Amino acid sequence: MTRLSVEMLAADAPEPITSAGHAQLGIAVLAGIAVIVLLITKFKLHAFLSLTLGTLVLGAVAGAPLDKAITSFTTGLGTTVAGVGVLIALGAILGKMLADSGGAEQIVDTILAKAGGRSMPWAMVLIASVIGLPLFFEVGVVLLIPVVLMVAKRGNYSLMRIGIPALAGLSVMHGLVPPHPGPLVAIDAVQANLGVTLALGVLVAIPTVIVAGPLFSKVAARWVDVPAPDRMVPQRVSEDLEKRPAFGPTLATILLPVVLMLSKALVDIVIDDPEHSVQRVFDVVGSPLIALLASVLVGIFTLLRPAGFGKDRLTPLVEKGLAPIAGILLIVGAGGGFKQTLIDSGVGQMVLDISEDWSIPALLLAWLIAVAIRLATGSATVATVSAAGLVAPLAADMSTTHAALLVLAIGAGSLFFSHVNDAGFWLVKEYFGLSVGQTVKTWSIMETIISVVAGGLVLLLSLVI
């Protein structure tokens, strides 16, 4: 949602919402979210369809004409996909290039060759954090599982001592650091500065991943002591390759978009003159679209060519990389439609009014809303896009840094206590050969630690910046 849409909403509804109006809108929100939760958890309906139907229920209960609710939904869907869809696609292509070329495994093997003994959990969290920058969580899990299992088996390490740091690195990147879909959607919703959010996201991510990864893994290994399951060790990609890219160029390709976006943020702070030629150049090269596109183009020469990929393999690779994200794009888009319907029906203004009455800090409110939706739906993405829509009006009068912290508060809340309604829960359970109880004591607790630590750090940062 843009600031313009907030102003238009205010112009269309200049009078404050009454208590009765608050009650009706509150019921509408609960009904819409309840329908989404029920359809996802009970009827196993795809999140895209669940969000679409939940949006229509929200509009109907709020008293909005059906045609206007549909218009709000389609407008929000289109705006969201236009804002983040291309970025998600470019991230998927880069991730596929990284995986198929053997570049990811080159990074993994190089770091592991330098690590051993007590430093191994720290090496795993470093690997996962670097690999997790351009990859979706599920892709990162599938990519790192063979490494986790082989390291645990060959080095006679506890599976949890190695696995938890890897999962923590991937999860923290997924929830807090753009260009992952969740943070991008929240940034778009609250009109936050991407570079500032990225910088603060990395600042929050580092201590969070240390606590939830290497430190918690000591406790998790005592709670759950299981061997690495042999049946879950798949063939590694590099076994089918005659050669693979070198470590340095691969790492540079992964970090290129991050460096470009952080450079733009730094130039904006130092120069602070939109007409200055240097700032205008960095406004272009540091934009997410150009930064990710540059990384993909560079990857053709640093990842694919060294692995022996010819021109004829480029198009099939891109197509395979894009195919799995169709569902993600639809879910993110539908979440944007749900968000826009929340705003247009007056729910955003209601949240703004209530937050003023309760005197609850906006960042804490955003975290709590994201936590509630995460627990109900099981989806971090659904929690992020829904919470962002609800709290977006709170960002209208915020500074640049506090708007970025609002995004991080939402992201932190969206990771809270993954359980049986989350696909990631079952992915971890099956790959690691755990029972449901063991998965709760390890994976679910780890996710909760990430959420609480990151949320606490965001609140502390808000007091000093």
Secondary structure, DSSP 8 states (H G I E B T S, - for coil): --HHHHHHHHHH--S---HHHHHHHHHHHHHHHHHHHHHHHTS---HHHHHHHHHHHHHHHTT--HHHHHHHHHHHHHHHIIIIIHHHHHHHHHHHHHHHTTHHHHHHHHHHHH--GGGHHHHHHHHHHHHHTTS-HHHHHHHHHHHHHHHHHHTT--HHHHHHHHHHHHHHHHHHSTTSHHHHHHHHHHT--HHHHHHHHHHHHHHHHHIIIIIHHHHHHHH------GGG----GGGG-S----HHHHHHHHHHHHHHHHHHHHHHHHT--TTSHHHHHHHHHTSHHHHHHHHHHHHIIIIITTTT--GGGHHHHHHHHHGGGHHHHHHHHHHHHHHHHHHHTTHHHHHHHHHHHHT--HHHHHHHHHHHHHHHH--HHHHHHHHHHHHGGGGTT--HHHHHHHHHHHHHHTTS---TT-HHHHHHHHHHT--HHHHIIIIIHHHHHHHHHHHHHHHHHHHH-
